[in-house]
Amino acid sequence: MKCPGQDSRYWKPGAIFEAKCPECGHEVEFFKDDTTRKCKNCGHRFLNPSMDFGCAAYCKHAEQCIGDLPPELIAQKENLLKDRVAVEMKRYFKQDFRRIGHATRVARYAEKIGKEEGGNLAVILLAAYLHDIGIKEAERKHQSTAARYQEMEGPPVAREILRNLGTREDLIDEVCDIVGHHHHPRPDDDINFKSVYDADLIANLEEKHKKDPADRQSVDVKIEELFMTGSGRRLAREILIGG
């Protein structure tokens, strides 16, 4: 199966062209429908610079259409995926703007922490947007928003959302694992979990602080005791006590 734009019947002059290898500058011949080519001079494989990968960056059928996705396109796909997950989260919560706002803040804080700590931002941002996605099912099935019910009901909802967007299974598994225990750290949790945990903690303390302000000293004690990353502590101090 090919998109019309990649079907040779629709090709125009220039469908076969040469591009310079980004590593050595050697000319490499491309056909319009080549996704990548290997430079005969230095062996570097690179993307077709004239091919439009826009739809492939988010389409779940992309691998059937153009074959195995190159690493550069996988990175682009995961970058666009976070935006699509954010949209799906908002659709799921509908008019519940408080929960939408909370998830959005957690994602913003998690991204800052994850960048500083060197985490996998694809995992961190998807988990941050979806960390509380089980709360509606918790209310419906258990008449409660308790953490254990959120963690119980969240992974199936998150998995369905991610599968519908064509997300890789290994990425889905890691995101759902975080969603399934995001209030309860484990000894072997990695920096992806810790980034989401600290971001959620900041958002929760921020919301509580607005309703019932605490003195600087007590907030600082909580920050020292509760946070799992140095970046989370620094961001918490900046947001909660102004540095």
Secondary structure, 3 states (H helix, E strand, C coil): CCCHHHCHHHCCCCCEEEEECCCCCCEEEEECCCCEEECCCCCCEEECCCCCCCHHHCCCCHHHHHCCCCHHHHHHHHHHHHHHHHHHHHHHHCCCHHHHHHHHHHHHHHHHHHHHHCCCHHHHHHHHHHCCCCHHHHHHHHCCCCHHHHHHHHHHHHHHHHHHCCCCHHHHHHHHHHHCCCCCCCCCCCHHHHHHHHHHHHHHHHHHHHHCCCCHHHHHHHHHHHCCCHHHHHHHHHHHCCC
